[in-house]
Structure formats: C-alpha cells, structure tokens
C-alpha cells in the first residue's frame, strides 16, 4: 500500500510505502505556508499552488507522488505486482503510471464510491452567500480531472447500482466498464453485544446514534437535529454523534439554535472497540443522509444488531433492504418523517430486537469482508486477463489458477488503491477503504 498522511494501520504482512505530503490541511495549522526548503519536487509545488488558489490539491499531488514512487519499478523488467488499484484519487499521475505500465500489460483500475459532483451540488445548495458558492466551485475544481482519468483506466469498481447511475450521468462513464462490489465489514469484530444472564442490558434508554461527517450537508445531520428537537418535546431522547464537528461550524450552531445543548454529544477519533460499544449502547441508529453511494456506517450498525432509521437517498435502500426489514425508510430531508420513525422504534422494544437481528443476518449474507475481498480478487483476475498480463510470483505453496466465476457464485466486496500480487487461493487480507471518497479522505494505493 502507498499512502499519504494520515497513514493507515495495516494487518501484519501488508507493506506500507509512506508518501509524505506537505500536510497543508493539518488540524494544528490549516492552510499553512511551507518553507522554501519543503518545495523539493513538482508534487510539492502543485500541492502548495493549488491550496493557495483555493483548490483541493491532494488528488493530483498524491497521484504524482505515486507515479514517482512506482515508475522506477517499471523501468527495468516486469514490476513485482500485477495490478494497481486507486481509491478514487483519480489524479493525472495515474494516467502517466498507466502509460509506464502498459508495456508490461499491468492494468490500472480505481474504485469510485460515488461522483463527488453530488457533494458539490448539495454544498452549493447549502451555501449562504455568492462568495461561499464561488469558493466551493474553486475547491471542487478537481472534479473534471477525476472524470477524465476514470474514463481512461482499465476498469472501475463501484459499491452500488445507485452509484452506477450517478457515475453514468455525472462522469459520463459507460456502464460496461464498471463492476459492482459492495463494501464489507469485519463481521467477527462488529457484533451484537454478548448475551449473559448476569450482564446488565447494554443499551441506554432513549439513546440514538449517528456516524457522520457533522458539517457536511450531504450527510443530513441538520435534518436529524430538527427531528431530535421534535422528539425532545415529548420524551427524553439523546443523540450521540460519532464524527468530527467544526468549532463554531454549522452543526454546533444548529444545536444551540434548537436548544439541544444537553441532548447531543459529539465524539471523534473514537477507537474501533469504543465505537462498537457506543453502537451497542444505542436503541436506534440513524442514517439521515441526503445522498449515499453506499454507507459503511449503516453496515457496521446492522452488524452490531442495531435497528436503523435511514433515508431512501442513493444506495441506502440497497444496503438496508426493504422498509421494515432491518430499517425503517423515510424520504431524505424530512424531519417529521425521521422523528416519526425514530419514535416508532423507541416505543417498541420487540420490533427493535426483530429488526436488529434481521440486519445482522443481512450483513453476514451480503457484506462480510471475506465476501468483499474474494469478489475483488476475482475482479482483479478478470482485469489482468483482459489486459493480457500474467500474475507474478505467487505466495509460497500457492498455485495460480483462475476461471471466470459464475454470477450466482459472486460474493460482495470492496478494496482500495493497490499495487497487488493477486493470489485468490490465499485468504484475502482485510484492507481499510473509506465507504465514500471525500475531500477529507487520505489518498491511498494498497498493495
């Protein structure tokens, strides 16, 4: 894996090549001015220049660094990897890398979680002034580059059919270059609370949980806060928001305006085990998004046996299933409907238990990491065969063989950007991949 900061935590045996950036958006010193000595190469100049002109620079600058890191491996004999997988960075450096790898018949592919044009539309709709809208258009100026790069790669993997429709419309990619592999979670880690006759009930009465980017309009937190205010007029409900909130930002202001200061708790940088315990402690989990290309938090919540209230936006019905099975589905942007669905679940413990169990079964059947990685490995092999390459150096004791799986045998899955030695007969390694690409996500190449 090749990654810019913040660097991922990887399983044993997975190598990491760190590609340091100028880290211009660090929390401690956002939009800082680097010293001249830090501008050592073209990617540094690109990163700084784009930042100073109000553009999001990481997709382009990271792709150039990745090209510089991988190009020497293609200069001599065949590089020691079979495929390169980008996690929706889609910078021009990928096209230069594809050209360098073409003589070796090594495909370059990408995940597109959903077109970021959707984020731009919703952000522009939420902007309060002409100046803010101008700034947003400049920030999202990398989007035409992403569409151009995506159209020239050797394959695109997507998490949902909803994403496919949006990508066709907004990025003008033909449907046939895309392959659907839903995201997955580690269903052995995200589990319901252990049952014991001596253990106290893990849930907290009236607790609602949401995992979201608090100040991103697309995630719909403002709508959920309005719904909570309606619920608080009749009962003691409390919301735990797992996600980073900007000091003095829109979410904090809305909490104050609605008088919810004692009813909302924000938590960020939560370790995995603590996240699982927080999910288990809730009676209801809510996904209030105005759009989702998939929603990994929804799958994590179902894996923990928590009933959902989710909107019908984007891929959420694909993820959560039919209304009333594992989730109550409501129209996006409707606080009254959201409040009504949450109320219905808070008032019905038996229904919560039934829906939570159904959600757990749904994850085990459709969204496990094992299914995700197996489906991705099968797609890798198909792309390698299509480009005409042959896999390199299988792991000791393994034998390379691959035949196209029948559609009925395809499991679900996902992956990130990788320079990978593909050996489907080896147990797949879990790789962390964001459920949706956003300007706050660190670019990665995984191997």
Buried (B, 14 or more C-beta within 10 A) or exposed (E): BBBBBEBBEBEEEBEBBEBEBBBBBEEEEEEBEBEEEEBEEEBBBBBBEBBEEBBBBBBBBBBBBBBBBBBEBBEEEBBEBBBBBBBBBBBBBBBBBBBBBBEBBBBBBBBBBBBBBBBBBBBBEBBEEEEEBEEBBEBBBBBEBBBBBBBEBBBBBBBBEBBBEBBBEBBEBEEEBBBBBBBBBBBEBBBBBEEEEEEEEBBBEBBBBBBBBBBBBBBBBBBBBBBBBBBBEEEEBBBBBBBBBEEEEBBBEBBEEBEBEEBBEBBEEBEEEEBBBBBBBBBBBBBBBBBBBBBBBBBBBBBBBBBBBBBEBBBBBBBBBEBEBBBBBBEBBBBEBBBBBBBBBBEEEEBBEBBBBBBBBBBEEBBBBBBBBBBBBBBBBBBBBEBEBEBBEBEEEEEBEBEEBEEEEBBBBBBBBBBBBBBBEEEBBBBEBBBBBBBEBBBBBBB
